[in-house]
Amino acid sequence: MSAAAAITSELTTRAYAATAWPEVAPVWAELERECPRASFFLSEVWVETWIETFGPGLDVSILVFEAAGRAVGACLLVAAKRRSALLPVRRISLNASGEADSETTYIEFNDLLCRQGYEVAIAEALAGHLSGRQWDEITLDGFCQGPAYGALKGVLRRLDLEENWKPSYFVDLAAIRKKGTPYEIALSGSIRRKLRERSRYQAEAGPLRLDAAGDVPAACAMLESLAELNQRRWSGQGSASAFASPRFLAFHRSLIRKCFSAGAIQLLRVSAGAQTVGVLYNFVYRGKVYFYQCGFHYTEDRRLSPGRVTLAMAIQYSLDAGLEDFDFMAGESSHKKELSTGARNLVWAEFRRRSLKITVLNRLRQLKRRMAARASRP
C-alpha cells in the first residue's frame, strides 16, 4: 500500500450542518493556522460571516476530515439548483460560494484547507463523500494552482472538466522594499511617465492625499462612499453593482465590524483637495493585500485616471506599511497589468458528470460561445 493510500484509509469524514458552525469554528481556526495555503477567503472570520449571512438560504454542509482522532482538513459544500440554458442543474460549490450571482462575494485564492501532505488523501475522501450525493456539477471558484487542485483533478478525472484560467496580477512589495526604492520605480518608464502625468492632472483639483480609515465607524462610512461610487459607475454602463444587494452590503458591514480592529481590513480614500478621487476596500492577511472592491470618481475629463492614481497611492501606502504583496486579484483589466510586477493564475473549474442532460447542456453552451464569437467580429 502506498503512503497516500495508507493515509486515505485512516481518514474519517464528519459532516455537519451549517448550524453547527460554533462547534466546528475552533477546528477550522486550528486548520487555518496549520495550512500553508490558507487565504483570507478561507479564514475563520470570512467563513463564519458568510455562513451567518448566506447560510440560512442555502444548503450548506461542513466536512471535517480526521486522522487518528485529529482534524487534518475541512471544507464547505454548498448545494443549489440552477438553470443553465433552460435546463435544471444540481450544482455543488466548494467552500464559501454558491450564492446567487447578483450577490456573489467573489471568492478567490480558494483551496482545500488542510495540513500539508494530506491533499491527496482529503481529495480522495471528498470524492468518496460526493459519490453518495446527487449532483450534476462541482464548481471550484478562484482555485489556486498547487497540490490540492492537482489532487482533485486526479480523483475526479473521469468527469468532464471545463477550466477557465485567469491571471491574478500582483506587486511584489517585499522585492521593492529590498531594493529600497519607491513603488513607481518598479514600473516601466512609459507607465511611470503616464502615471505621473495623470497624477498631475488629478492634482489640479487640489493636493493629492491618501486617508486610511482609523476605526470601524470610519471604515463603514468609507464603505458607503465606495458603494455609491461603484453603483454609479456600473449603472452608467447599464449593469448592476454587487453593492445593490442588501445582503452583500450586510455581509461586508459585518466583516468590517469583526476584523477591522485586527488589521485585516484596509479602507483607503484618495482625495484631490476636497474631491474624492477613489475609495478602495482591501483585505490584509499574512502580509498580503487583496484588492477586493473599489469606487472611483469618473468625470468627462479624459486626461484623468482616478483608478490608476488611487491604486498607485494605495500600493505605496502598503509598501510603507511593511506589507509583502499587493494582489489585484483575477482579471485582465489594463490597469492591473500596467501597475503590476508579476502574475499568478487562478482557475474557475467545473467538473460535470456524464449524462444526457449534461451532453445537451455542453452543446448548448458551445453554441452560445460560437454565436457570441461571431457577434463580436467586425
VENVENKA-V733662 format. One record per residue. N is the residue number from 1. RES is the residue in one letter. SS is DSSP state (H for helix, E for strand, - for the rest). D_CENTER is the distance of its C-alpha to the mean C-alpha in Angstrom with 1 decimal. Layout:
((N & RES & SS & D_CENTER) (N & RES & SS & D_CENTER))
This chain:
((1 & M & - & 38.1) (2 & S & - & 35.2) (3 & A & H & 33.3) (4 & A & H & 30.1) (5 & A & H & 32.3) (6 & A & H & 33.9) (7 & I & H & 30.7) (8 & T & H & 29.6) (9 & S & H & 32.9) (10 & E & H & 32.5) (11 & L & E & 29.3) (12 & T & E & 29.4) (13 & T & E & 26.7) (14 & R & E & 26.7) (15 & A & E & 25.1) (16 & Y & E & 24.5) (17 & A & E & 24.0) (18 & A & H & 21.2) (19 & T & H & 24.2) (20 & A & H & 24.7) (21 & W & H & 21.6) (22 & P & H & 24.0) (23 & E & H & 25.8) (24 & V & H & 22.8) (25 & A & H & 20.9) (26 & P & H & 23.1) (27 & V & H & 22.6) (28 & W & H & 18.8) (29 & A & H & 19.1) (30 & E & H & 21.6) (31 & L & H & 19.5) (32 & E & H & 16.6) (33 & R & H & 19.2) (34 & E & H & 20.6) (35 & C & - & 17.6) (36 & P & - & 17.3) (37 & R & - & 13.9) (38 & A & - & 12.3) (39 & S & - & 9.2) (40 & F & H & 8.5) (41 & F & H & 6.4) (42 & L & H & 9.7) (43 & S & - & 12.0) (44 & E & H & 14.9) (45 & V & H & 14.4) (46 & W & H & 11.0) (47 & V & H & 12.5) (48 & E & H & 15.8) (49 & T & H & 14.8) (50 & W & H & 13.0) (51 & I & H & 16.2) (52 & E & H & 18.4) (53 & T & H & 17.0) (54 & F & H & 16.4) (55 & G & H & 18.3) (56 & P & H & 21.7) (57 & G & H & 21.2) (58 & L & - & 19.6) (59 & D & E & 21.1) (60 & V & E & 19.1) (61 & S & E & 20.5) (62 & I & E & 19.8) (63 & L & E & 21.1) (64 & V & E & 22.5) (65 & F & E & 24.1) (66 & E & E & 27.2) (67 & A & E & 29.7) (68 & A & - & 33.0) (69 & G & - & 32.0) (70 & R & E & 28.9) (71 & A & E & 25.3) (72 & V & E & 23.6) (73 & G & E & 20.4) (74 & A & E & 18.5) (75 & C & E & 16.0) (76 & L & E & 15.5) (77 & L & E & 17.0) (78 & V & E & 16.6) (79 & A & E & 19.5) (80 & A & E & 20.1) (81 & K & E & 22.6) (82 & R & E & 21.6) (83 & R & E & 23.8) (84 & S & E & 23.2) (85 & A & - & 26.1) (86 & L & - & 28.1) (87 & L & E & 27.9) (88 & P & E & 26.6) (89 & V & E & 24.0) (90 & R & E & 23.2) (91 & R & E & 19.5) (92 & I & E & 17.9) (93 & S & E & 14.1) (94 & L & E & 13.1) (95 & N & - & 11.5) (96 & A & - & 10.1) (97 & S & - & 9.9) (98 & G & - & 13.1) (99 & E & - & 13.8) (100 & A & - & 15.6) (101 & D & H & 14.1) (102 & S & H & 15.6) (103 & E & H & 13.6) (104 & T & - & 10.2) (105 & T & - & 7.6) (106 & Y & - & 4.8) (107 & I & - & 3.3) (108 & E & - & 2.6) (109 & F & - & 5.8) (110 & N & E & 7.4) (111 & D & - & 11.1) (112 & L & - & 14.4) (113 & L & E & 15.2) (114 & C & E & 18.7) (115 & R & - & 21.4) (116 & Q & - & 22.0) (117 & G & - & 24.4) (118 & Y & - & 23.6) (119 & E & H & 21.0) (120 & V & H & 23.7) (121 & A & H & 25.4) (122 & I & H & 22.5) (123 & A & H & 21.5) (124 & E & H & 25.2) (125 & A & H & 25.3) (126 & L & H & 22.3) (127 & A & H & 24.0) (128 & G & H & 27.2) (129 & H & H & 25.7) (130 & L & H & 24.3) (131 & S & - & 27.7) (132 & G & - & 29.2) (133 & R & - & 26.9) (134 & Q & - & 27.2) (135 & W & - & 24.4) (136 & D & - & 24.1) (137 & E & E & 20.6) (138 & I & E & 17.9) (139 & T & E & 14.3) (140 & L & E & 11.7) (141 & D & E & 8.3) (142 & G & E & 6.3) (143 & F & E & 9.0) (144 & C & E & 10.6) (145 & Q & - & 14.2) (146 & G & - & 16.5) (147 & P & H & 19.1) (148 & A & H & 17.1) (149 & Y & H & 16.1) (150 & G & H & 19.7) (151 & A & H & 21.2) (152 & L & H & 19.5) (153 & K & H & 20.7) (154 & G & H & 24.1) (155 & V & H & 24.6) (156 & L & - & 23.5) (157 & R & - & 25.4) (158 & R & - & 27.8) (159 & L & - & 25.3) (160 & D & E & 24.5) (161 & L & E & 21.2) (162 & E & E & 19.4) (163 & E & E & 16.7) (164 & N & E & 14.8) (165 & W & E & 13.8) (166 & K & E & 12.0) (167 & P & E & 12.5) (168 & S & E & 10.2) (169 & Y & E & 13.0) (170 & F & E & 13.7) (171 & V & E & 16.8) (172 & D & E & 18.6) (173 & L & H & 20.0) (174 & A & H & 21.9) (175 & A & H & 23.9) (176 & I & H & 24.7) (177 & R & H & 25.9) (178 & K & H & 28.0) (179 & K & H & 29.8) (180 & G & - & 30.4) (181 & T & - & 29.6) (182 & P & - & 27.7) (183 & Y & H & 24.3) (184 & E & H & 25.9) (185 & I & H & 28.2) (186 & A & H & 25.5) (187 & L & - & 25.2) (188 & S & - & 27.7) (189 & G & H & 30.9) (190 & S & H & 30.4) (191 & I & H & 26.9) (192 & R & H & 28.3) (193 & R & H & 31.3) (194 & K & H & 29.3) (195 & L & H & 27.0) (196 & R & H & 30.2) (197 & E & H & 31.9) (198 & R & H & 29.1) (199 & S & H & 29.1) (200 & R & H & 32.9) (201 & Y & H & 32.7) (202 & Q & H & 30.1) (203 & A & H & 32.4) (204 & E & H & 35.4) (205 & A & H & 34.3) (206 & G & - & 34.5) (207 & P & - & 33.3) (208 & L & E & 29.6) (209 & R & E & 28.2) (210 & L & E & 24.8) (211 & D & E & 24.7) (212 & A & E & 22.2) (213 & A & - & 22.2) (214 & G & - & 24.4) (215 & D & - & 24.2) (216 & V & H & 22.5) (217 & P & H & 24.7) (218 & A & H & 24.1) (219 & A & H & 20.3) (220 & C & H & 20.5) (221 & A & H & 23.0) (222 & M & H & 20.7) (223 & L & H & 17.9) (224 & E & H & 20.6) (225 & S & H & 21.7) (226 & L & H & 18.3) (227 & A & H & 18.0) (228 & E & H & 21.5) (229 & L & H & 20.9) (230 & N & H & 17.8) (231 & Q & H & 19.8) (232 & R & H & 22.8) (233 & R & H & 21.1) (234 & W & H & 19.7) (235 & S & H & 22.9) (236 & G & H & 24.9) (237 & Q & - & 23.3) (238 & G & - & 24.1) (239 & S & - & 20.6) (240 & A & - & 19.1) (241 & S & - & 16.4) (242 & A & H & 13.9) (243 & F & H & 15.9) (244 & A & H & 18.9) (245 & S & - & 17.8) (246 & P & H & 19.6) (247 & R & H & 17.4) (248 & F & H & 14.1) (249 & L & H & 16.2) (250 & A & H & 17.7) (251 & F & H & 14.5) (252 & H & H & 13.6) (253 & R & H & 17.2) (254 & S & H & 17.5) (255 & L & H & 14.5) (256 & I & H & 16.3) (257 & R & H & 19.6) (258 & K & H & 18.6) (259 & C & H & 17.1) (260 & F & - & 18.2) (261 & S & - & 21.5) (262 & A & - & 20.0) (263 & G & - & 18.5) (264 & A & - & 14.8) (265 & I & E & 14.4) (266 & Q & E & 15.5) (267 & L & E & 17.0) (268 & L & E & 19.1) (269 & R & E & 21.6) (270 & V & E & 23.6) (271 & S & E & 27.0) (272 & A & E & 30.0) (273 & G & - & 32.9) (274 & A & - & 32.4) (275 & Q & E & 29.9) (276 & T & E & 26.2) (277 & V & E & 24.6) (278 & G & E & 20.9) (279 & V & E & 18.6) (280 & L & E & 15.2) (281 & Y & E & 12.8) (282 & N & E & 11.1) (283 & F & E & 10.2) (284 & V & E & 12.6) (285 & Y & E & 12.7) (286 & R & - & 15.4) (287 & G & - & 16.3) (288 & K & E & 13.0) (289 & V & E & 11.8) (290 & Y & E & 8.3) (291 & F & E & 9.3) (292 & Y & E & 7.5) (293 & Q & E & 10.5) (294 & C & E & 14.0) (295 & G & E & 17.5) (296 & F & E & 20.3) (297 & H & - & 24.0) (298 & Y & - & 25.2) (299 & T & - & 28.9) (300 & E & - & 31.4) (301 & D & - & 32.1) (302 & R & - & 30.6) (303 & R & - & 31.3) (304 & L & - & 28.4) (305 & S & - & 24.8) (306 & P & H & 23.2) (307 & G & H & 19.6) (308 & R & H & 20.8) (309 & V & H & 23.1) (310 & T & H & 20.6) (311 & L & H & 18.0) (312 & A & H & 20.9) (313 & M & H & 22.2) (314 & A & H & 18.9) (315 & I & H & 18.6) (316 & Q & H & 22.3) (317 & Y & H & 21.8) (318 & S & H & 19.2) (319 & L & H & 21.6) (320 & D & H & 24.4) (321 & A & - & 22.6) (322 & G & - & 22.6) (323 & L & - & 18.9) (324 & E & - & 18.3) (325 & D & E & 15.3) (326 & F & E & 13.6) (327 & D & E & 10.5) (328 & F & E & 10.1) (329 & M & E & 6.9) (330 & A & E & 7.9) (331 & G & - & 11.1) (332 & E & - & 14.8) (333 & S & - & 15.8) (334 & S & H & 19.0) (335 & H & H & 18.4) (336 & K & H & 15.4) (337 & K & H & 17.7) (338 & E & H & 20.7) (339 & L & H & 19.3) (340 & S & - & 17.7) (341 & T & - & 19.7) (342 & G & E & 17.9) (343 & A & E & 15.2) (344 & R & E & 13.3) (345 & N & E & 12.5) (346 & L & E & 9.7) (347 & V & E & 11.2) (348 & W & E & 11.1) (349 & A & E & 14.3) (350 & E & E & 16.8) (351 & F & E & 19.8) (352 & R & E & 22.8) (353 & R & - & 26.1) (354 & R & - & 29.1) (355 & S & - & 31.1) (356 & L & H & 33.0) (357 & K & H & 30.4) (358 & I & H & 27.6) (359 & T & H & 30.0) (360 & V & H & 30.8) (361 & L & H & 27.2) (362 & N & H & 26.4) (363 & R & H & 29.4) (364 & L & H & 28.5) (365 & R & H & 25.0) (366 & Q & H & 26.8) (367 & L & H & 29.4) (368 & K & H & 26.8) (369 & R & H & 25.2) (370 & R & H & 28.7) (371 & M & H & 29.7) (372 & A & H & 26.7) (373 & A & H & 27.6) (374 & R & H & 31.2) (375 & A & H & 30.5) (376 & S & H & 28.6) (377 & R & - & 31.6) (378 & P & - & 34.0))
